[in-house]
């Protein structure tokens, strides 16, 4: 993929200047290995002239998908905790989820919704729906709270 991206950029650069040589195009657009210069970009204060680092695809972390247990039923209350863990695992890499989490965290003042102690990375948290989604509850922030994992288990259905 990196090669294809480079070839597309090179082809576009050559097409923009059909009467210029290969060396001229390389000096104008490719200043260093893995760096592309966009001359249409606004010059930076440090004279970088819109230098952009090409994305390094080989450095991208491979994300494996978790297999869902065959007996899992999203409409069964027994599997509610498992469904929440699956959902949290999927959402952990989502920017939208982190914005929602930050909103919930700030609205609770950084405290657990059950015991009132501080939520930290060490203690962890769960994204709990007050009215279960399988029973018609929404995914809106007004229907969600952040308790500690232990508080989530202790509170159970008493929310």
DRENKOLLUM-458257 format. One record per atom (N, C-alpha, C, CB): residue number from 1; residue in one letter; x, y, z. Coordinates in nm, 3 decimals. Atoms other than C-alpha are relative to their C-alpha. Glycine has a CB too. Layout:
N
- n/res/east/north/up
- NUM/A/X/Y/Z
...
This chain:
159
- n/res/east/north/up
- 1/X/0.083/-0.120/0.000
- 1/X/0.000/0.000/0.000
- 1/X/0.087/0.126/0.000
- 1/X/-0.094/0.000/0.121
- 2/X/-0.088/-0.117/-0.002
- 2/X/0.284/0.239/0.079
- 2/X/0.054/0.028/-0.140
- 2/X/0.116/-0.020/0.099
- 3/X/-0.050/-0.015/0.135
- 3/X/0.423/0.176/-0.268
- 3/X/-0.107/0.060/-0.089
- 3/X/0.048/-0.134/-0.055
- 4/X/0.109/-0.054/0.082
- 4/X/0.083/0.244/-0.426
- 4/X/-0.024/0.147/0.029
- 4/X/-0.128/-0.080/0.024
- 5/X/0.016/-0.141/-0.036
- 5/X/0.048/0.570/-0.234
- 5/X/0.112/0.083/-0.061
- 5/X/-0.004/0.018/0.153
- 6/X/-0.113/-0.072/0.059
- 6/X/0.396/0.675/-0.341
- 6/X/-0.016/0.013/-0.151
- 6/X/0.132/-0.072/0.033
- 7/X/0.015/-0.004/0.146
- 7/X/0.324/0.583/-0.704
- 7/X/-0.108/0.100/-0.041
- 7/X/-0.035/-0.139/-0.055
- 8/X/0.107/-0.097/0.032
- 8/X/0.000/0.787/-0.703
- 8/X/0.051/0.143/0.016
- 8/X/-0.123/-0.024/0.090
- 9/X/-0.055/-0.135/-0.020
- 9/X/0.177/1.090/-0.559
- 9/X/0.102/0.034/-0.108
- 9/X/0.065/0.011/0.139
- 10/X/-0.101/-0.022/0.103
- 10/X/0.464/1.050/-0.804
- 10/X/-0.066/0.027/-0.135
- 10/X/0.094/-0.121/-0.011
- 11/X/0.072/-0.016/0.127
- 11/X/0.225/1.015/-1.099
- 11/X/-0.068/0.136/-0.007
- 11/X/-0.103/-0.111/-0.018
- 12/X/0.066/-0.130/-0.005
- 12/X/0.029/1.320/-0.992
- 12/X/0.102/0.113/-0.015
- 12/X/-0.079/0.016/0.132
- 13/X/-0.105/-0.102/0.007
- 13/X/0.350/1.520/-0.948
- 13/X/0.055/0.011/-0.142
- 13/X/0.114/-0.033/0.098
- 14/X/-0.051/-0.001/0.138
- 14/X/0.477/1.419/-1.293
- 14/X/-0.103/0.059/-0.096
- 14/X/0.037/-0.143/-0.044
- 15/X/0.106/-0.049/0.088
- 15/X/0.139/1.498/-1.453
- 15/X/-0.014/0.152/0.011
- 15/X/-0.133/-0.067/0.034
- 16/X/0.009/-0.146/-0.018
- 16/X/0.142/1.850/-1.306
- 16/X/0.107/0.074/-0.079
- 16/X/0.010/0.036/0.147
- 17/X/-0.114/-0.065/0.067
- 17/X/0.477/1.923/-1.474
- 17/X/0.052/-0.092/-0.111
- 17/X/0.113/0.032/0.102
- 18/X/-0.041/0.093/0.105
- 18/X/0.497/1.730/-1.803
- 18/X/0.132/0.039/-0.069
- 18/X/-0.109/-0.009/-0.104
- 19/X/-0.121/-0.045/0.068
- 19/X/0.788/1.939/-1.934
- 19/X/0.123/0.003/0.091
- 19/X/-0.022/0.138/-0.058
- 20/X/-0.112/0.000/-0.094
- 20/X/1.010/1.895/-1.627
- 20/X/0.057/-0.141/0.013
- 20/X/-0.045/0.053/0.139
- 21/X/-0.067/0.127/-0.014
- 21/X/1.259/1.620/-1.561
- 21/X/-0.029/-0.068/0.132
- 21/X/0.147/0.017/-0.016
- 22/X/0.023/0.081/-0.120
- 22/X/1.249/1.345/-1.299
- 22/X/0.068/0.061/0.122
- 22/X/0.050/-0.144/-0.023
- 23/X/-0.076/-0.056/-0.113
- 23/X/1.515/1.508/-1.081
- 23/X/-0.065/0.128/0.052
- 23/X/0.145/0.028/-0.042
- 24/X/0.066/-0.125/-0.040
- 24/X/1.333/1.844/-1.080
- 24/X/-0.126/-0.032/0.081
- 24/X/-0.035/0.085/-0.126
- 25/X/0.123/0.039/-0.070
- 25/X/1.006/1.676/-0.975
- 25/X/0.034/-0.056/0.138
- 25/X/-0.080/-0.105/-0.082
- 26/X/-0.040/0.058/-0.129
- 26/X/1.185/1.479/-0.700
- 26/X/0.041/0.109/0.098
- 26/X/0.116/-0.099/-0.019
- 27/X/-0.045/-0.108/-0.089
- 27/X/1.347/1.794/-0.559
- 27/X/-0.117/0.088/0.044
- 27/X/0.106/0.085/-0.070
- 28/X/0.113/-0.088/-0.033
- 28/X/1.021/1.989/-0.570
- 28/X/-0.098/-0.066/0.097
- 28/X/-0.074/0.039/-0.128
- 29/X/0.105/0.065/-0.078
- 29/X/0.789/1.730/-0.413
- 29/X/0.049/-0.098/0.107
- 29/X/-0.091/-0.070/-0.092
- 30/X/-0.048/0.102/-0.093
- 30/X/1.000/1.467/-0.234
- 30/X/0.135/0.043/0.055
- 30/X/0.010/-0.140/-0.069
- 31/X/-0.123/-0.056/-0.056
- 31/X/1.254/1.642/-0.013
- 31/X/0.084/-0.102/0.075
- 31/X/-0.034/0.113/0.094
- 32/X/-0.071/0.105/-0.074
- 32/X/1.345/1.339/0.198
- 32/X/-0.082/-0.127/-0.011
- 32/X/0.023/0.040/0.150
- 33/X/0.070/0.128/0.005
- 33/X/1.253/0.974/0.218
- 33/X/-0.120/0.002/0.094
- 33/X/0.096/-0.116/0.035
- 34/X/0.121/0.003/-0.083
- 34/X/0.895/0.945/0.341
- 34/X/-0.060/0.137/0.023
- 34/X/0.030/-0.063/0.130
- 35/X/0.052/-0.135/-0.017
- 35/X/0.829/1.320/0.308
- 35/X/-0.049/0.051/-0.134
- 35/X/0.107/0.094/0.059
- 36/X/0.059/-0.058/0.121
- 36/X/0.601/1.483/0.052
- 36/X/-0.025/0.147/0.025
- 36/X/-0.132/-0.074/-0.040
- 37/X/0.020/-0.144/-0.015
- 37/X/0.589/1.858/-0.005
- 37/X/-0.116/0.043/-0.087
- 37/X/0.129/0.078/-0.038
- 38/X/0.114/-0.054/0.073
- 38/X/0.261/2.019/-0.104
- 38/X/0.023/0.149/-0.018
- 38/X/-0.135/-0.029/0.074
- 39/X/-0.030/-0.141/0.019
- 39/X/0.357/2.353/-0.261
- 39/X/-0.122/0.091/0.013
- 39/X/0.063/0.020/-0.134
- 40/X/0.119/-0.083/-0.012
- 40/X/-0.004/2.471/-0.253
- 40/X/-0.033/0.031/0.146
- 40/X/-0.119/-0.068/-0.065
- 41/X/0.024/-0.025/-0.142
- 41/X/0.002/2.454/0.127
- 41/X/0.063/0.133/0.041
- 41/X/0.057/-0.116/0.087
- 42/X/-0.052/-0.127/-0.051
- 42/X/0.062/2.773/0.322
- 42/X/0.138/-0.023/0.059
- 42/X/-0.095/0.062/0.106
- 43/X/-0.134/0.018/-0.058
- 43/X/0.433/2.811/0.400
- 43/X/-0.003/0.016/0.151
- 43/X/0.100/0.100/-0.061
- 44/X/-0.007/-0.002/-0.145
- 44/X/0.509/2.740/0.762
- 44/X/0.103/0.103/0.044
- 44/X/0.035/-0.139/0.055
- 45/X/-0.093/-0.100/-0.052
- 45/X/0.700/2.981/0.984
- 45/X/0.144/-0.052/0.003
- 45/X/-0.042/0.043/0.141
- 46/X/-0.135/0.056/-0.006
- 46/X/0.995/2.739/0.997
- 46/X/0.052/-0.040/-0.139
- 46/X/0.002/-0.122/0.092
- 47/X/-0.041/0.023/0.139
- 47/X/1.032/2.737/0.613
- 47/X/-0.013/-0.145/-0.044
- 47/X/0.142/0.044/-0.018
- 48/X/0.017/0.139/0.042
- 48/X/0.907/2.379/0.582
- 48/X/-0.085/-0.009/-0.127
- 48/X/-0.065/-0.081/0.112
- 49/X/0.077/-0.009/0.124
- 49/X/0.685/2.489/0.289
- 49/X/-0.104/-0.111/-0.016
- 49/X/0.093/-0.003/-0.117
- 50/X/0.106/0.100/0.009
- 50/X/0.403/2.247/0.366
- 50/X/0.050/-0.142/-0.007
- 50/X/-0.084/0.027/-0.119
- 51/X/-0.050/0.137/0.000
- 51/X/0.617/1.938/0.421
- 51/X/-0.093/-0.089/0.080
- 51/X/0.144/-0.006/0.057
- 52/X/0.089/0.096/-0.065
- 52/X/0.400/1.641/0.508
- 52/X/0.069/-0.135/0.006
- 52/X/-0.136/-0.011/-0.074
- 53/X/-0.053/0.135/-0.011
- 53/X/0.520/1.307/0.641
- 53/X/-0.103/-0.096/-0.056
- 53/X/0.036/-0.036/0.147
- 54/X/0.090/0.101/0.052
- 54/X/0.371/1.018/0.449
- 54/X/-0.032/-0.099/0.110
- 54/X/0.062/-0.072/-0.121
- 55/X/0.045/0.092/-0.103
- 55/X/0.171/0.781/0.665
- 55/X/0.073/-0.132/-0.013
- 55/X/-0.152/-0.022/-0.008
- 56/X/-0.074/0.125/-0.002
- 56/X/0.373/0.475/0.763
- 56/X/-0.095/-0.115/0.030
- 56/X/0.115/0.006/0.104
- 57/X/0.097/0.108/-0.017
- 57/X/0.136/0.184/0.705
- 57/X/0.057/-0.119/0.076
- 57/X/-0.049/-0.045/-0.135
- 58/X/-0.059/0.116/-0.069
- 58/X/0.381/-0.074/0.837
- 58/X/-0.001/0.019/0.151
- 58/X/0.142/-0.024/-0.048
- 59/X/0.005/-0.026/-0.144
- 59/X/0.361/0.095/1.179
- 59/X/-0.140/-0.011/0.058
- 59/X/0.054/0.136/0.027
- 60/X/0.137/0.012/-0.046
- 60/X/-0.016/0.045/1.199
- 60/X/-0.019/-0.130/0.075
- 60/X/-0.099/0.010/-0.117
- 61/X/0.022/0.118/-0.083
- 61/X/-0.113/-0.194/1.476
- 61/X/-0.116/-0.082/-0.055
- 61/X/-0.028/0.041/0.146
- 62/X/0.106/0.090/0.048
- 62/X/-0.316/-0.496/1.367
- 62/X/-0.099/-0.021/0.114
- 62/X/0.059/-0.135/-0.049
- 63/X/0.104/0.020/-0.101
- 63/X/-0.646/-0.515/1.554
- 63/X/-0.075/-0.128/-0.032
- 63/X/-0.098/0.122/0.005
- 64/X/0.071/0.127/0.016
- 64/X/-0.784/-0.863/1.596
- 64/X/-0.141/0.015/0.056
- 64/X/0.076/-0.116/0.070
- 65/X/0.139/-0.005/-0.046
- 65/X/-1.157/-0.909/1.636
- 65/X/-0.024/-0.115/0.098
- 65/X/-0.098/-0.009/-0.119
- 66/X/0.035/0.103/-0.097
- 66/X/-1.292/-1.098/1.935
- 66/X/-0.116/-0.082/-0.054
- 66/X/-0.037/0.063/0.137
- 67/X/0.109/0.086/0.042
- 67/X/-1.506/-1.397/1.854
- 67/X/-0.111/0.008/0.104
- 67/X/0.049/-0.147/-0.019
- 68/X/0.116/-0.005/-0.088
- 68/X/-1.854/-1.382/2.000
- 68/X/-0.041/-0.144/0.032
- 68/X/-0.118/0.080/-0.065
- 69/X/0.041/0.134/-0.041
- 69/X/-1.964/-1.685/2.199
- 69/X/-0.129/-0.040/-0.072
- 69/X/-0.020/-0.006/0.154
- 70/X/0.114/0.047/0.077
- 70/X/-2.215/-1.897/2.011
- 70/X/-0.132/0.007/0.076
- 70/X/0.023/-0.141/-0.043
- 71/X/0.123/0.000/-0.080
- 71/X/-2.467/-1.904/2.297
- 71/X/-0.047/0.141/0.034
- 71/X/0.022/-0.079/0.129
- 72/X/0.035/-0.139/-0.036
- 72/X/-2.471/-1.522/2.327
- 72/X/-0.131/0.041/-0.064
- 72/X/0.112/0.096/-0.043
- 73/X/0.129/-0.051/0.046
- 73/X/-2.820/-1.376/2.300
- 73/X/-0.013/0.143/0.052
- 73/X/-0.119/-0.091/0.049
- 74/X/0.006/-0.138/-0.046
- 74/X/-2.837/-0.994/2.310
- 74/X/-0.131/0.037/0.068
- 74/X/0.024/0.091/-0.115
- 75/X/0.129/-0.030/-0.062
- 75/X/-3.201/-1.009/2.425
- 75/X/-0.019/-0.069/0.134
- 75/X/-0.112/-0.040/-0.093
- 76/X/0.009/0.074/-0.126
- 76/X/-3.132/-1.231/2.727
- 76/X/0.074/0.078/0.108
- 76/X/0.059/-0.143/-0.015
- 77/X/-0.060/-0.077/-0.109
- 77/X/-3.065/-1.051/3.058
- 77/X/0.121/-0.070/0.061
- 77/X/-0.103/0.025/0.108
- 78/X/-0.114/0.073/-0.054
- 78/X/-2.821/-1.325/3.163
- 78/X/0.129/0.041/-0.072
- 78/X/-0.022/-0.153/-0.012
- 79/X/-0.116/-0.035/0.082
- 79/X/-2.587/-1.218/2.881
- 79/X/0.022/0.151/-0.006
- 79/X/-0.018/-0.054/-0.141
- 80/X/-0.012/-0.147/0.004
- 80/X/-2.622/-0.842/2.952
- 80/X/0.143/0.046/0.027
- 80/X/-0.095/0.063/0.101
- 81/X/-0.137/-0.039/-0.036
- 81/X/-2.278/-0.813/3.117
- 81/X/0.097/-0.032/-0.114
- 81/X/0.044/-0.071/0.130
- 82/X/-0.087/0.040/0.112
- 82/X/-2.110/-1.003/2.831
- 82/X/-0.018/0.096/-0.118
- 82/X/-0.031/-0.146/-0.044
- 83/X/0.028/-0.094/0.110
- 83/X/-2.280/-0.776/2.576
- 83/X/0.062/0.136/0.026
- 83/X/-0.149/0.015/-0.020
- 84/X/-0.062/-0.128/-0.034
- 84/X/-2.160/-0.465/2.760
- 84/X/0.151/-0.006/-0.016
- 84/X/-0.036/0.041/0.144
- 85/X/-0.145/0.014/0.017
- 85/X/-1.802/-0.598/2.764
- 85/X/0.038/0.000/-0.147
- 85/X/0.049/-0.129/0.066
- 86/X/-0.025/-0.002/0.143
- 86/X/-1.818/-0.664/2.391
- 86/X/-0.010/0.141/-0.056
- 86/X/-0.098/-0.093/-0.073
- 87/X/0.023/-0.137/0.048
- 87/X/-1.955/-0.316/2.328
- 87/X/0.114/0.092/0.042
- 87/X/-0.133/0.054/0.053
- 88/X/-0.109/-0.084/-0.048
- 88/X/-1.690/-0.150/2.544
- 88/X/0.130/-0.032/-0.072
- 88/X/0.018/-0.016/0.150
- 89/X/-0.120/0.038/0.073
- 89/X/-1.416/-0.347/2.370
- 89/X/0.003/0.059/-0.140
- 89/X/0.011/-0.151/-0.007
- 90/X/0.008/-0.058/0.134
- 90/X/-1.535/-0.230/2.029
- 90/X/0.016/0.151/0.004
- 90/X/-0.132/-0.038/-0.067
- 91/X/0.004/-0.146/-0.006
- 91/X/-1.582/0.128/2.138
- 91/X/0.130/0.061/0.052
- 91/X/-0.114/0.045/0.086
- 92/X/-0.122/-0.053/-0.062
- 92/X/-1.243/0.162/2.311
- 92/X/0.088/0.075/-0.099
- 92/X/0.080/-0.112/0.063
- 93/X/-0.084/-0.063/0.101
- 93/X/-1.079/0.266/1.982
- 93/X/-0.074/0.109/-0.076
- 93/X/0.051/-0.103/-0.097
- 94/X/0.082/-0.098/0.070
- 94/X/-1.356/0.505/1.876
- 94/X/0.014/0.138/0.063
- 94/X/-0.147/-0.044/0.000
- 95/X/-0.011/-0.138/-0.049
- 95/X/-1.304/0.882/1.905
- 95/X/-0.135/0.047/0.053
- 95/X/0.051/0.095/-0.112
- 96/X/0.135/-0.038/-0.043
- 96/X/-1.680/0.927/1.932
- 96/X/-0.028/-0.051/0.141
- 96/X/-0.106/-0.054/-0.099
- 97/X/0.021/0.057/-0.133
- 97/X/-1.688/0.694/2.234
- 97/X/0.078/0.078/0.105
- 97/X/0.042/-0.148/0.002
- 98/X/-0.080/-0.072/-0.099
- 98/X/-1.406/0.882/2.408
- 98/X/-0.058/0.137/0.028
- 98/X/0.145/0.013/-0.048
- 99/X/0.069/-0.129/-0.024
- 99/X/-1.594/1.210/2.362
- 99/X/-0.119/-0.021/0.093
- 99/X/-0.047/0.065/-0.134
- 100/X/0.114/0.030/-0.085
- 100/X/-1.904/1.053/2.513
- 100/X/0.046/-0.035/0.141
- 100/X/-0.083/-0.116/-0.059
- 101/X/-0.054/0.036/-0.130
- 101/X/-1.697/0.903/2.793
- 101/X/0.043/0.125/0.076
- 101/X/0.118/-0.096/-0.015
- 102/X/-0.045/-0.123/-0.065
- 102/X/-1.541/1.244/2.867
- 102/X/-0.119/0.081/0.049
- 102/X/0.086/0.085/-0.095
- 103/X/0.120/-0.072/-0.040
- 103/X/-1.886/1.402/2.879
- 103/X/-0.062/-0.064/0.124
- 103/X/-0.103/0.003/-0.114
- 104/X/0.053/0.069/-0.118
- 104/X/-2.011/1.135/3.122
- 104/X/0.089/0.021/0.121
- 104/X/-0.014/-0.151/-0.029
- 105/X/-0.097/-0.016/-0.108
- 105/X/-1.694/1.161/3.331
- 105/X/-0.011/0.139/0.062
- 105/X/0.142/-0.024/-0.051
- 106/X/0.010/-0.137/-0.051
- 106/X/-1.723/1.539/3.361
- 106/X/-0.135/0.026/0.066
- 106/X/0.022/0.101/-0.113
- 107/X/0.133/-0.022/-0.060
- 107/X/-2.097/1.529/3.432
- 107/X/-0.009/-0.066/0.138
- 107/X/-0.111/-0.056/-0.093
- 108/X/-0.002/0.067/-0.130
- 108/X/-2.027/1.288/3.722
- 108/X/0.109/0.057/0.089
- 108/X/0.021/-0.149/-0.018
- 109/X/-0.106/-0.059/-0.079
- 109/X/-1.737/1.499/3.842
- 109/X/0.118/-0.094/0.023
- 109/X/-0.054/0.044/0.132
- 110/X/-0.109/0.095/-0.014
- 110/X/-1.493/1.211/3.790
- 110/X/-0.022/-0.103/0.108
- 110/X/0.126/0.073/0.028
- 111/X/0.031/0.092/-0.110
- 111/X/-1.670/1.003/4.055
- 111/X/-0.089/-0.114/-0.048
- 111/X/-0.068/0.074/0.115
- 112/X/0.084/0.116/0.029
- 112/X/-1.833/0.660/4.045
- 112/X/-0.146/0.035/0.028
- 112/X/0.045/-0.123/0.085
- 113/X/0.142/-0.028/-0.018
- 113/X/-2.210/0.676/4.003
- 113/X/-0.061/-0.077/0.117
- 113/X/-0.076/-0.034/-0.127
- 114/X/0.055/0.081/-0.108
- 114/X/-2.259/0.412/4.274
- 114/X/0.060/0.035/0.136
- 114/X/0.023/-0.147/-0.029
- 115/X/-0.063/-0.019/-0.131
- 115/X/-2.002/0.462/4.552
- 115/X/0.052/0.142/0.021
- 115/X/0.114/-0.099/0.017
- 116/X/-0.047/-0.138/-0.015
- 116/X/-1.887/0.819/4.482
- 116/X/0.150/0.015/0.010
- 116/X/-0.062/0.060/0.119
- 117/X/-0.147/-0.010/-0.001
- 117/X/-1.514/0.735/4.476
- 117/X/0.050/0.036/-0.139
- 117/X/0.064/-0.135/0.048
- 118/X/-0.057/-0.048/0.126
- 118/X/-1.282/0.863/4.205
- 118/X/0.017/-0.114/-0.102
- 118/X/0.135/0.067/0.026
- 119/X/-0.024/0.092/0.111
- 119/X/-1.269/0.689/3.866
- 119/X/0.139/0.027/-0.055
- 119/X/-0.109/0.015/-0.111
- 120/X/-0.135/-0.015/0.052
- 120/X/-0.909/0.631/3.758
- 120/X/0.030/-0.115/-0.096
- 120/X/0.104/0.004/0.114
- 121/X/-0.041/0.110/0.087
- 121/X/-0.725/0.414/3.507
- 121/X/0.025/-0.128/0.080
- 121/X/0.126/0.038/-0.080
- 122/X/-0.029/0.117/-0.083
- 122/X/-0.621/0.184/3.793
- 122/X/-0.129/-0.068/0.046
- 122/X/0.082/0.041/0.122
- 123/X/0.125/0.059/-0.048
- 123/X/-0.974/0.136/3.926
- 123/X/-0.087/-0.049/-0.115
- 123/X/-0.077/0.100/0.084
- 124/X/0.080/0.037/0.116
- 124/X/-1.132/0.115/3.582
- 124/X/-0.142/0.052/0.011
- 124/X/-0.002/-0.152/-0.016
- 125/X/0.139/-0.044/0.002
- 125/X/-1.495/0.181/3.492
- 125/X/-0.077/-0.086/-0.099
- 125/X/-0.010/0.151/-0.039
- 126/X/0.090/0.064/0.095
- 126/X/-1.792/0.036/3.311
- 126/X/-0.096/0.105/-0.051
- 126/X/-0.078/-0.120/0.066
- 127/X/0.100/-0.088/0.060
- 127/X/-2.028/0.215/3.077
- 127/X/-0.134/-0.071/0.017
- 127/X/0.031/0.033/-0.153
- 128/X/0.123/0.071/-0.036
- 128/X/-2.363/0.114/3.230
- 128/X/-0.122/0.074/-0.050
- 128/X/-0.009/-0.020/0.153
- 129/X/0.129/-0.056/0.042
- 129/X/-2.708/0.170/3.078
- 129/X/-0.098/-0.015/0.117
- 129/X/-0.053/-0.072/-0.129
- 130/X/0.097/0.004/-0.110
- 130/X/-2.966/0.260/3.342
- 130/X/-0.120/-0.085/-0.038
- 130/X/-0.045/0.142/0.038
- 131/X/0.105/0.085/0.051
- 131/X/-3.244/0.111/3.134
- 131/X/0.064/-0.085/-0.110
- 131/X/-0.124/0.083/-0.053
- 132/X/-0.069/0.089/0.093
- 132/X/-3.113/-0.194/2.948
- 132/X/-0.044/0.027/-0.143
- 132/X/-0.026/-0.146/0.036
- 133/X/0.030/-0.022/0.141
- 133/X/-3.093/-0.150/2.573
- 133/X/-0.092/-0.108/-0.053
- 133/X/0.129/0.005/-0.083
- 134/X/0.084/0.111/0.047
- 134/X/-3.253/-0.491/2.524
- 134/X/-0.145/0.015/0.047
- 134/X/0.056/-0.133/0.048
- 135/X/0.136/-0.025/-0.047
- 135/X/-3.557/-0.363/2.716
- 135/X/-0.054/0.132/-0.052
- 135/X/-0.005/-0.002/0.152
- 136/X/0.049/-0.123/0.062
- 136/X/-3.594/-0.053/2.501
- 136/X/0.073/0.126/0.042
- 136/X/-0.144/0.017/0.030
- 137/X/-0.077/-0.116/-0.042
- 137/X/-3.341/0.178/2.667
- 137/X/0.082/0.057/-0.116
- 137/X/0.091/-0.036/0.116
- 138/X/-0.075/-0.064/0.109
- 138/X/-3.161/0.427/2.447
- 138/X/0.149/-0.001/0.031
- 138/X/-0.049/0.145/-0.022
- 139/X/-0.144/-0.007/-0.015
- 139/X/-2.790/0.473/2.394
- 139/X/0.043/0.144/0.030
- 139/X/0.071/-0.051/-0.126
- 140/X/-0.031/-0.141/-0.027
- 140/X/-2.811/0.843/2.487
- 140/X/0.074/0.014/0.133
- 140/X/-0.130/0.084/0.003
- 141/X/-0.080/-0.023/-0.121
- 141/X/-2.591/0.992/2.758
- 141/X/-0.087/0.010/0.125
- 141/X/0.081/0.127/-0.015
- 142/X/0.088/-0.011/-0.116
- 142/X/-2.892/1.052/2.984
- 142/X/-0.038/-0.138/0.057
- 142/X/-0.127/0.077/-0.036
- 143/X/0.032/0.135/-0.044
- 143/X/-2.939/0.673/3.007
- 143/X/0.124/-0.077/0.043
- 143/X/-0.071/-0.076/-0.112
- 144/X/-0.124/0.069/-0.031
- 144/X/-2.575/0.595/3.090
- 144/X/0.071/0.065/0.118
- 144/X/0.091/-0.001/-0.121
- 145/X/-0.083/-0.046/-0.111
- 145/X/-2.348/0.621/3.395
- 145/X/0.131/-0.078/-0.002
- 145/X/-0.073/-0.017/0.138
- 146/X/-0.130/0.066/-0.010
- 146/X/-1.987/0.528/3.475
- 146/X/0.023/-0.046/0.144
- 146/X/0.113/0.095/-0.045
- 147/X/-0.037/0.053/-0.132
- 147/X/-1.946/0.300/3.780
- 147/X/0.131/-0.077/-0.008
- 147/X/-0.113/-0.093/0.056
- 148/X/-0.116/0.091/-0.005
- 148/X/-1.640/0.101/3.892
- 148/X/-0.048/-0.140/-0.041
- 148/X/0.065/-0.003/0.144
- 149/X/0.042/0.136/0.034
- 149/X/-1.641/-0.262/3.770
- 149/X/-0.061/-0.075/0.119
- 149/X/0.118/-0.078/-0.055
- 150/X/0.055/0.066/-0.119
- 150/X/-1.697/-0.388/4.128
- 150/X/-0.137/0.057/0.036
- 150/X/0.096/0.014/0.119
- 151/X/0.130/-0.064/-0.031
- 151/X/-1.977/-0.137/4.188
- 151/X/-0.105/-0.044/-0.100
- 151/X/0.013/0.154/-0.002
- 152/X/0.093/0.043/0.103
- 152/X/-2.135/-0.242/3.861
- 152/X/-0.053/-0.140/0.032
- 152/X/0.069/0.001/-0.139
- 153/X/0.043/0.135/-0.036
- 153/X/-2.145/-0.605/3.976
- 153/X/-0.084/0.002/0.128
- 153/X/0.122/-0.091/0.019
- 154/X/0.073/-0.005/-0.126
- 154/X/-2.264/-0.516/4.329
- 154/X/-0.140/0.059/-0.020
- 154/X/0.077/0.082/0.102
- 155/X/0.128/-0.068/0.018
- 155/X/-2.541/-0.285/4.211
- 155/X/-0.096/-0.088/-0.079
- 155/X/0.020/0.136/-0.072
- 156/X/0.083/0.092/0.078
- 156/X/-2.668/-0.532/3.950
- 156/X/-0.126/0.067/-0.052
- 156/X/-0.037/-0.120/0.083
- 157/X/0.129/-0.047/0.049
- 157/X/-3.035/-0.472/3.885
- 157/X/-0.057/0.111/0.086
- 157/X/-0.098/-0.114/-0.006
- 158/X/0.055/-0.101/-0.091
- 158/X/-3.076/-0.216/4.167
- 158/X/0.013/0.143/-0.055
- 158/X/0.070/-0.008/0.134
- 159/X/-0.017/-0.135/0.054
- 159/X/-2.992/0.081/3.940
- 159/X/-0.137/0.056/-0.024
- 159/X/0.086/0.001/-0.132
